[in-house]
Amino acid sequence: MQKPAITQVPINETIASRWSGRAYDAAKPVTQAQIIALLEAARWAPSCYGDQPWRFIVWDKNTDEYAWLRAFDCLAPGNQSWVKDAPILMLTCADTLFNHNGQPNRWGQYDTGAATENLCLQACSMGLMAHQMGGFDANKTREAFAIPAQFTPMAMVCVGYPADIATVTGEALTREMAERKRKVLGELFFTETWGKSIQT
Ligand SMILES: Cc1cc2nc3c(=O)[nH]c(=O)nc-3n(C[C@H](O)[C@H](O)[C@H](O)COP(=O)(O)O)c2cc1C
């Protein structure tokens, strides 16, 4: 299924076609070369001071199912119901400190989000689908995968080839079928001062 963004003006095709679907093809693995391409896209994200505060852990169900299951076990049940078919799971983490001076980095999470969105767009451009999730137990991931206190677990991301919607059931199916919505431009974007909507 495709759910392209209905945009007010034409935008970049990959941005318009990326979406967070829940139907994954369990029979179609993602190759190591594809995984590296996804990570390369993340690596080239911009960051404050060029500090690259993101760290990702990748689990591939087809090469190490045990590790993938340990990551899967950290997801909220509502996410597990549909992530089950996604061959790749990732956890994104953000550094709380700047690499160059050890001071608090208040842009670490911001930059990690940028790197993750790069990865999601790269996935879409390769015919894959990526879906970010905040619904996971961060403490459980910290313990299970020895994540240092300096880093904050931010989001789990699953990646795989999209599949027929018939693989999704229950609440996940309802969400899968729901219309994609966004606030109007003027509610989010201002001109001159806070609250003065940009004219569209
Ligand atoms: C940080 C973050 C956390 C999210 N957490 C979840 C989640 O736990 N479960 C889920 O199904 N979707 C999750 N999503 C996906 C959002 O629901 C989705 O991006 C949003 O509804 C917009 O839809 P779109 O990505 O298809 O444009 C998350 C997205 C982000 C960026």
The ligand as an SDF file (V2000), in Angstrom:
LIG
                    3D

 31 33  0  0  0  0  0  0  0  0999 V2000
    9.6930    9.5690   17.7120 C   0  0  0  0  0  0  0  0  0  0  0  0
    8.5440    8.8110   17.0980 C   0  0  0  0  0  0  0  0  0  0  0  0
    7.9060    7.8430   17.8440 C   0  0  0  0  0  0  0  0  0  0  0  0
    6.8790    7.0920   17.2750 C   0  0  0  0  0  0  0  0  0  0  0  0
    6.3150    6.0680   17.9930 N   0  0  0  0  0  0  0  0  0  0  0  0
    5.4580    5.2090   17.3810 C   0  0  0  0  0  0  0  0  0  0  0  0
    5.0300    4.0230   18.0360 C   0  0  0  0  0  0  0  0  0  0  0  0
    5.4400    3.6930   19.1550 O   0  0  0  0  0  0  0  0  0  0  0  0
    4.1530    3.2230   17.3750 N   0  0  0  0  0  0  0  0  0  0  0  0
    3.6920    3.5160   16.1180 C   0  0  0  0  0  0  0  0  0  0  0  0
    2.9180    2.7340   15.5730 O   0  0  0  0  0  0  0  0  0  0  0  0
    4.1230    4.6220   15.4570 N   0  0  0  0  0  0  0  0  0  0  0  0
    4.9910    5.4670   16.0500 C   0  0  0  0  0  0  0  0  0  0  0  0
    5.4700    6.5690   15.3770 N   0  0  0  0  0  0  0  0  0  0  0  0
    4.9990    6.8550   14.0190 C   0  0  0  0  0  0  0  0  0  0  0  0
    4.0560    8.0480   14.0170 C   0  0  0  0  0  0  0  0  0  0  0  0
    2.8190    7.6610   14.5330 O   0  0  0  0  0  0  0  0  0  0  0  0
    3.9520    8.5820   12.5730 C   0  0  0  0  0  0  0  0  0  0  0  0
    5.1970    9.0500   12.1470 O   0  0  0  0  0  0  0  0  0  0  0  0
    2.9370    9.7190   12.4860 C   0  0  0  0  0  0  0  0  0  0  0  0
    1.6480    9.2530   12.7870 O   0  0  0  0  0  0  0  0  0  0  0  0
    2.9260   10.3420   11.1000 C   0  0  0  0  0  0  0  0  0  0  0  0
    2.6990    9.3560   10.1330 O   0  0  0  0  0  0  0  0  0  0  0  0
    3.6710    9.1500    8.8910 P   0  0  0  0  0  0  0  0  0  0  0  0
    5.0420    8.8190    9.4440 O   0  0  0  0  0  0  0  0  0  0  0  0
    3.0720    7.9980    8.1240 O   0  0  0  0  0  0  0  0  0  0  0  0
    3.6920   10.4240    8.1150 O   0  0  0  0  0  0  0  0  0  0  0  0
    6.4660    7.3560   15.9280 C   0  0  0  0  0  0  0  0  0  0  0  0
    7.1260    8.3360   15.1860 C   0  0  0  0  0  0  0  0  0  0  0  0
    8.1560    9.0560   15.7570 C   0  0  0  0  0  0  0  0  0  0  0  0
    8.8690   10.0780   14.9070 C   0  0  0  0  0  0  0  0  0  0  0  0
  1  2  1  0
  2  3  1  0
  2 30  2  0
  3  4  2  0
  4  5  1  0
  4 28  1  0
  5  6  2  0
  6  7  1  0
  6 13  1  0
  7  8  2  0
  7  9  1  0
  9 10  1  0
 10 11  2  0
 10 12  1  0
 12 13  2  0
 13 14  1  0
 14 15  1  0
 14 28  1  0
 15 16  1  0
 16 17  1  0
 16 18  1  0
 18 19  1  0
 18 20  1  0
 20 21  1  0
 20 22  1  0
 22 23  1  0
 23 24  1  0
 24 25  2  0
 24 26  1  0
 24 27  1  0
 28 29  2  0
 29 30  1  0
 30 31  1  0
M  END
$$$$
